[in-house]
Amino acid sequence: MCELWAIGEAFADKAEKGLKAISKIHPGKVNVDKSRIHVGLDAYQKVIESDVDVVILTTPPGFRPLHIKAAVDAKKHIFAEKPMATDGPGARSVIASVAKAKKQGTSIVDGFVWRWTYAQRDTYKRIRDGELGDIQAIFSSYNNNARKRYVDFGRHNTKSDVEYMIRRWYYFTWLSGDHIVEQGIHSIDKMLWAMGDQPPAYAIASGGRQNRGAEEGNIFDHFAVEFSWADGTQGYHFTRQMDGCENGVWDRVFGSKAKYTGESGRKHHVFSNADGLKWRWNPGAKNERNNNGYQTEHDEMYAAIRDGNPLNTGDRMITTTLMAMMARTAAYTGKKVTWDMMLNSKEALVPEKITFDMKFPPRDVRHPGRDEVIKPHGWA
């Protein structure tokens, strides 16, 4: 049986709130003594040292490379929520950790939920098997509302730059990667899936910040991206977070024989051509194929651990993360950003050592055409 054994959080109030919530949902699977509730920026290390078998990493993504490395070094199995990094140095750290986990035989399982959902698995297997013909272009959108998060915290009730930003982590690029990396990445992951996880050669993008207020950090609120693959395939991704606008999370794959049209989740998955409908995904009458991907990603991870053949999906998860970061960087700079440029970027958004009392003012919003593509950044 699996049970929750230890908790690590930056803030005591969040640790207590999380423990209370999960105890209510799974009362028979929580065994957390007060001595195993760890608080602070080093809480992750104390959790790892508390005799756990599996660590679940759901902190702000800027911390993900550090936490993945520590867990892999301690030979723990890992479930890591997306994305896996927010900058080039972090991505390269994760690549090294993924390789080490493979060598030692420990799990790294990703939280790209649609990879674990049967509707998408059936659909993308058909795409990869050639039912659409040769892929010529891919479209995806992740357009939704403004996402008003963490409204209880601001400059007025946080003690330092670092506390302020971590309390409101979603709105700061070093912590979230911006919303194209934190949320739009799900759609980018499906584009990559259609392409057999082969990364694009380059990205050109636009983006900006029209409607976000002063307490919404330094992230953009809209992006439009053109991806180009070496074989000539083009990909187009649009993501927006604004109230009062048309929303939709759609995927379209255009092939030489047919077109795929899909909506996020299990709602709409269709292959069609000039002659009409060719195929529609059908979950069956009794829910056998109509699963919850959020549950399946954990079910399959634990089953593989018990079978002695742990899963490692690290290669695809970091490829998707880099692809989303490439799009963000192209939009921030207004320049073409190649795959190799992103992979080798020395731009460090995340400081090597973070303390609550360090001087660390939020970075200004990026201005396309005025920021360098690859530029190391120092922190006080």
C-alpha positions in Angstrom: 0.0 0.0 0.0 1.1 3.6 -0.7 0.9 6.1 2.1 1.9 9.8 2.4 4.8 9.8 4.8 6.4 13.2 4.7 5.7 16.7 3.4 8.0 19.5 2.3 6.9 23.1 1.8 8.4 26.5 1.8 5.7 27.9 4.0 4.0 26.3 7.1 0.5 27.6 6.3 0.6 25.8 2.9 2.0 22.6 4.4 -0.9 22.6 6.9 -3.5 23.4 4.3 -2.2 20.7 2.0 -2.1 18.0 4.7 -5.6 18.9 5.8 -7.0 18.6 2.2 -5.3 15.3 1.4 -6.3 13.8 4.7 -9.9 14.5 3.9 -9.7 13.0 0.5 -7.6 9.9 1.4 -8.0 9.4 5.2 -6.6 5.9 5.2 -3.5 6.7 3.3 -1.9 9.6 5.3 0.7 8.8 7.9 2.5 12.1 8.4 3.9 12.6 11.9 4.5 16.3 12.9 8.2 15.5 12.8 7.9 14.8 9.1 6.3 18.1 8.1 9.3 20.0 6.9 9.2 23.8 6.2 11.7 26.0 4.4 13.7 26.2 1.2 15.6 23.1 2.3 12.5 21.1 3.1 12.9 19.0 -0.1 16.1 17.5 1.3 14.6 16.6 4.6 11.7 14.8 2.8 14.2 12.8 0.8 16.1 11.9 3.9 12.9 10.7 5.7 13.0 7.1 4.4 10.6 7.6 1.5 10.6 5.5 -1.6 8.9 7.9 -4.0 9.0 11.7 -4.1 6.3 13.8 -5.8 7.6 17.1 -7.1 4.9 19.7 -7.4 6.7 22.9 -6.3 7.2 25.9 -8.5 9.0 24.7 -11.6 12.1 26.9 -11.1 13.0 24.5 -8.3 12.4 21.4 -10.3 16.0 20.7 -11.6 17.4 21.0 -8.1 14.8 18.7 -6.6 15.1 16.2 -9.4 18.9 16.0 -9.0 18.7 15.6 -5.2 16.1 12.8 -5.5 18.0 11.0 -8.3 21.3 11.2 -6.3 19.4 9.7 -3.4 18.1 6.9 -5.7 14.4 7.8 -5.1 11.6 7.2 -7.6 10.2 10.5 -8.9 7.0 11.9 -10.2 7.7 15.4 -11.6 5.0 17.8 -12.6 5.5 19.8 -15.8 7.5 21.7 -16.7 10.9 20.3 -15.7 12.9 23.6 -15.8 12.6 27.3 -16.6 16.0 28.0 -18.1 18.8 26.4 -20.1 21.1 25.5 -17.2 18.2 23.9 -15.4 17.2 21.9 -18.5 20.8 20.6 -18.8 20.8 19.6 -15.2 17.6 17.6 -15.7 19.1 15.9 -18.8 22.0 14.7 -16.7 19.6 13.5 -13.9 17.5 11.6 -16.4 20.5 9.8 -17.7 21.7 8.9 -14.2 18.2 7.6 -13.2 18.2 5.3 -16.3 21.6 3.9 -15.4 20.6 3.2 -11.8 17.1 2.0 -12.6 14.9 4.5 -10.8 11.7 6.1 -12.1 11.2 9.6 -13.5 7.6 10.0 -14.6 6.2 13.2 -16.0 2.9 15.1 -15.4 2.1 15.7 -19.1 -1.4 14.4 -18.4 -2.6 13.9 -22.0 0.2 11.3 -22.6 -1.5 9.2 -20.0 -5.1 9.6 -21.3 -6.4 6.8 -23.5 -8.3 9.2 -25.9 -5.0 10.9 -26.8 -3.0 7.7 -26.7 -5.3 6.1 -29.3 -5.4 9.2 -31.4 -1.7 9.9 -31.5 -0.9 6.2 -32.2 -3.0 6.5 -35.3 -1.3 9.7 -36.3 2.1 8.1 -35.8 1.0 5.0 -37.7 0.3 7.2 -40.7 -3.5 7.4 -40.9 -3.3 11.1 -41.8 -0.5 10.5 -44.3 2.5 12.7 -44.2 2.2 15.5 -41.6 2.4 18.9 -43.2 1.3 21.3 -40.5 0.2 21.3 -36.8 -1.9 23.9 -35.0 -2.6 24.1 -31.3 -4.2 26.7 -29.0 -4.4 27.1 -25.2 -6.5 30.2 -24.8 -8.2 30.8 -21.4 -9.0 33.4 -18.8 -6.6 35.6 -16.9 -6.0 33.2 -14.1 -6.2 35.4 -11.0 -4.1 33.4 -8.5 -2.7 33.9 -5.0 -4.9 37.0 -4.4 -4.2 36.7 -0.6 -0.5 37.7 -1.0 1.2 40.8 -2.3 3.9 43.3 -1.4 1.9 44.5 1.6 2.1 41.2 3.5 5.3 39.5 2.4 8.6 40.1 4.1 11.1 39.9 1.2 11.6 39.7 -2.6 11.9 36.0 -2.5 8.8 35.4 -0.3 6.8 37.7 -2.5 7.7 35.9 -5.7 7.4 32.4 -4.3 4.0 33.2 -2.8 3.0 34.4 -6.3 5.2 32.1 -8.3 3.0 31.8 -11.3 3.7 35.4 -12.3 7.5 35.3 -12.4 9.4 33.7 -15.3 12.2 32.3 -13.1 9.7 30.3 -11.1 7.0 29.4 -13.7 8.7 29.8 -17.0 5.8 32.0 -18.1 2.4 30.7 -18.9 3.4 29.2 -22.3 5.9 27.0 -20.4 3.7 26.3 -17.4 0.3 25.7 -19.1 0.5 26.1 -22.9 3.2 23.4 -22.7 0.4 20.8 -22.7 -0.5 21.8 -26.2 3.1 22.0 -27.3 3.6 18.5 -25.9 0.9 17.2 -28.2 2.6 18.9 -31.2 5.8 17.2 -30.3 4.0 13.9 -29.8 2.6 14.1 -33.4 6.2 14.6 -34.6 7.5 11.5 -32.9 9.2 13.6 -30.2 11.6 15.1 -32.7 12.2 18.7 -31.7 11.8 21.6 -34.2 14.8 23.3 -35.7 13.8 26.7 -34.7 11.0 29.0 -33.4 9.9 32.5 -34.3 7.4 34.1 -32.0 5.6 37.2 -30.9 4.0 38.0 -27.6 3.4 40.7 -25.0 1.6 41.9 -22.0 -1.6 44.0 -22.4 -3.9 43.3 -19.5 -1.8 42.1 -16.6 -1.6 44.4 -13.5 1.4 45.3 -11.3 0.9 42.4 -9.0 1.1 39.9 -11.9 4.8 39.9 -12.0 6.8 39.9 -15.3 5.1 37.3 -17.5 3.4 37.9 -20.8 -0.4 37.4 -21.3 -0.2 36.2 -25.0 2.1 34.3 -27.3 1.9 33.3 -31.0 4.6 30.9 -32.2 5.8 29.4 -35.5 7.8 26.2 -35.1 9.8 24.8 -38.1 11.0 21.2 -38.3 14.0 20.1 -40.4 11.7 18.1 -42.7 9.7 21.2 -43.6 6.7 20.6 -41.2 5.3 23.8 -39.7 3.7 24.1 -36.3 1.6 27.1 -35.0 0.8 27.6 -31.4 -1.3 30.3 -29.8 -1.8 30.8 -26.1 -3.6 33.7 -24.3 -4.7 34.5 -20.8 -7.2 37.3 -20.9 -10.7 37.7 -19.6 -13.6 38.4 -21.9 -12.0 36.7 -24.9 -12.8 33.6 -27.0 -11.4 30.5 -25.2 -10.4 27.1 -26.5 -7.8 24.4 -26.2 -7.7 22.8 -29.7 -5.3 20.6 -31.6 -5.3 20.2 -35.4 -2.9 18.0 -37.4 -3.0 18.4 -41.2 -1.8 15.4 -43.2 -1.6 14.5 -46.9 -4.5 12.2 -46.6 -6.7 13.6 -43.8 -6.9 16.1 -40.9 -7.2 15.5 -37.2 -9.3 17.8 -35.1 -9.2 17.4 -31.3 -10.2 19.2 -28.2 -8.4 18.9 -24.8 -9.5 15.8 -22.9 -12.0 13.3 -24.2 -14.5 15.6 -25.9 -13.7 15.6 -29.6 -11.2 13.5 -31.6 -12.0 13.2 -35.3 -10.1 12.3 -38.5 -11.7 13.7 -41.7 -11.0 14.5 -45.3 -12.8 15.9 -48.3 -15.0 12.8 -48.3 -16.2 13.3 -44.8 -15.7 11.6 -41.4 -13.0 8.9 -41.4 -12.7 8.1 -37.7 -14.0 9.3 -34.3 -12.6 8.2 -31.0 -15.2 6.2 -29.0 -14.5 5.4 -25.3 -16.9 2.4 -25.3 -20.0 1.9 -23.3 -18.6 1.1 -19.8 -15.8 3.6 -19.3 -13.1 1.0 -19.9 -11.2 3.3 -22.2 -12.4 6.6 -20.7 -9.8 7.1 -18.1 -8.6 9.9 -15.8 -5.0 10.6 -17.0 -4.1 12.3 -13.7 -4.8 8.9 -12.0 -3.3 6.8 -14.7 0.1 8.5 -14.6 0.5 7.4 -11.0 -1.1 4.0 -11.4 1.3 3.1 -14.2 4.3 4.5 -12.3 3.6 2.5 -9.2 2.7 -0.7 -11.1 6.1 -0.5 -13.0 8.0 0.0 -9.7 6.3 -3.0 -8.2 7.1 -5.1 -11.3 10.8 -4.1 -11.0 10.8 -2.3 -14.3 10.5 1.4 -13.4 9.4 3.9 -16.0 11.6 6.7 -17.2 9.9 9.3 -19.4 12.6 11.9 -18.8 13.7 12.3 -22.4 10.4 13.4 -23.8 9.5 15.5 -20.8 12.7 17.6 -21.0 12.4 17.9 -24.9 8.9 19.3 -24.5 10.1 21.7 -21.8 13.0 22.9 -24.0 10.6 23.4 -26.9 8.3 25.6 -24.8 11.2 27.6 -23.5 12.5 28.1 -27.0 9.1 29.6 -27.9 9.1 31.9 -24.9 12.7 33.0 -25.6 11.8 33.8 -29.2 8.8 35.9 -28.1 10.8 37.7 -25.4 13.6 38.6 -27.8 11.8 38.9 -31.1 14.5 36.8 -32.7 14.7 33.4 -34.3 15.8 30.9 -31.6 17.2 27.6 -32.7 17.0 24.3 -30.8 20.8 24.3 -30.3 20.7 27.9 -29.0 18.1 27.0 -26.4 19.8 23.8 -25.4 23.1 25.6 -24.9 21.7 28.8 -23.4 23.7 30.2 -20.5 20.9 32.5 -19.5 20.4 31.5 -15.8 17.0 32.7 -14.6 17.2 30.8 -11.3 19.9 31.8 -8.8 22.3 29.0 -7.7 21.6 29.8 -4.0 18.3 31.1 -2.8 17.6 32.5 0.7 14.5 34.3 1.9 16.5 37.4 2.9 18.6 37.8 -0.3 18.3 40.9 -2.4 16.5 39.7 -5.5 14.1 42.3 -7.1 11.8 41.0 -9.8 13.2 41.3 -13.3 11.6 43.8 -15.7 9.1 42.6 -18.3 11.0 41.6 -21.4 10.8 43.8 -24.5 11.1 42.0 -27.9 13.8 43.4 -30.1 15.7 44.9 -27.2 16.9 41.8 -25.2 19.6 39.5 -26.4 18.8 36.0 -27.4 21.5 34.4 -25.2 22.7 36.5 -22.3 24.0 35.3 -18.9 22.3 37.1 -16.1 23.8 37.7 -12.7 21.9 38.1 -9.4 22.8 40.2 -6.3 
